[in-house]
Amino acid sequence: MPIHEKSLIRPENIRAQDKLIVDGVDVSGHWSTFIEPRVVTDYNERLEEEIAALPGGELIHRCWQCGSCTNSCTVNAINPDFNPRYWIYLIRTGMESELLRDKDIIWQCVSCHKCTYACPRDVVPEGVMKATARWLELQGHTPKSKSAIFDEEFTEQVVQTGMIEDGRVIRGFFAKTGQPLLQNWLVEIAKRVARRLPVMFGLRMGLAALFRPRTRGWTKARDAITEYVEEQEALQRKALGLRNTK
Amino acid sequence: MKTEYKRVAYYPGCALEGTGHAYNKSTREVGKALGLELDEVKNWNCCGAMEVKNIDPKVQTYLSSRVLSIAANEMGAQVVMAPCNGCYHNLKKAEHELAHDAGSRDVVDRISRKAGHATYAAGQVETIHALDWIKDGIGEVELKRRVRNSLKGLKIANYYGCMYTRPRHIFPEKDQGAGTESTSQPHFMDDLLAAAGAENVDFPLKTACCGGAHVLSDSDTSTKLVLNILRAAEAAGADVIATECPTCHSGLEMHQVRAEKVLGEKTKVRMLYFTQLLGIALGLSPRKLSVHENVSDGIAVLKEKGLA
């Protein structure tokens, strides 16, 4: 397994000059580059605590920075900027401004649990990724990701009826994210399936769309879950020093 | 063999009522053909899937615990079988959390009381996957004896996905030596399909991720991950990828089409649920196993190989 390291030198801070002579010494070209120094002064000393207060982030303090999470990461393999080990480092040292440079990709964790499987310290890096994505949204650094919108649409249906119906979740998700449902690849799938399917199948899918599947006698569970979730959200906002919306 | 697997409480879950209908149908048909009985969990609810935990993990634990509670306390079941990797994973996770985390126990107890049902206590039932059900309820020897239509000549890449083996700590019965499932190199599906006569290819991406969690919210990532799996299966010489999870199955099928439409990358390998393949071997008709409901043309590959 290769070791994926993250350079702290930003490419845009590297200064190479085609022709430069300093005090009579030729320092032209790439063999002698300059790095623009930068100083971090805006540490957020509460960053680790705030992440730890959100679901999934509780065990971040256990990290030893071995890098097993990044080495095993599914998303890192297709985007080297996706680096859980590095983000955990930034959170624990309070380097918020550095973390914010990657704010638009952190939500892309696919929850494959390879990191949690590999982690020798039981940090549950997958949970830390979810907590960090949630933190970015609560603090207003990022808009709600498509993934968060999907999770909310899904959870709302489960809480309301006890069950979900695939078609309804998909339609709700596309509507909330403003995407057309008739994308060429989705249409192609429908065509391929329709070619072989008997009428009964279409009829059953149609019925499922009309009559929502639901768990009987779910109202009390729905109310108890809603009450608990609202309580937790208020606690989380408090831990982040945010005012409650309700 | 485990005689308690002969009759189990069956938790199909939401996906098997929708996109994974063919998996539900073929699981029931194979059970019938093998004399394994299924009692559907009464008035079940969603386990929380991949989504609810991102809103609150303890709510997910509650949702899964309600299913276990009904099986244990209202049906008197000893074993709950879930064919969906997501459901199976969540039930296992709930079991683990309830056994080890007092905070989860408190929340589950509080919501269960308010919802008006008995609180599930860790250890009341055993949760198993459809693979365990057939592997330990019937076994390869008996399965081999019942094969009417051997899968001989069919090359299969067995794809297990993420949720069946990871993270290790929620599957205490795995990695326990001979006869148990391995979390790094799972083999139960390979064993069953080999008993059905198929040739399993050496497939390195058995437990790779298909991006199922972001199938729609981050389609480009999912398409790349799926294409990787499809190409690896083809490079290994597979005609078919055998699946054991409705999310993986539809993820592979949907993004095979998306890769073709959006990236112009065409792959030929077909996806079939392992229960569909076992059913074919047991002499059931493809229609009975709902092979025609698959997006990728499973019927064509079965015809090519003289199996249908």
Interface residues (C-beta under 8 A of the other chain):
Chain A: P55 G56 T74 V75 I78 Q108 V110 S111 C112 H113 K114 T116 Y117 V124 G127 K130 R134 S145 K146 S147 A148 I149 F150 D151 E152 F154 T155 V158 G162 M163 I164 E165 D166 G167 I170 F173 F174 T177 N184 W185 E188 I189 R192 V193 R196 L197 P198 F201 R204 M205 A208 P213 T215 R216 G217 W218 K220 A221 D223 A224 I225 E227 Y228 V229 Q232
Chain B: C14 A15 E17 G18 T19 H21 N43 W44 N45 C46 G48 A49 M50 E51 V52 K53 N54 I55 D56 P57 K58 V59 Y62 L63 R66 V107 R110 I111 K114 A115 G116 C162 M163 R166 P167 R168 T183 A208 C209 G211 G212 A213 H214 L216 S217 D218 T221 S222 K224 L225 E253 M254 V257 R258 E260 K261 V262 H292 E293 V295 D297 I299
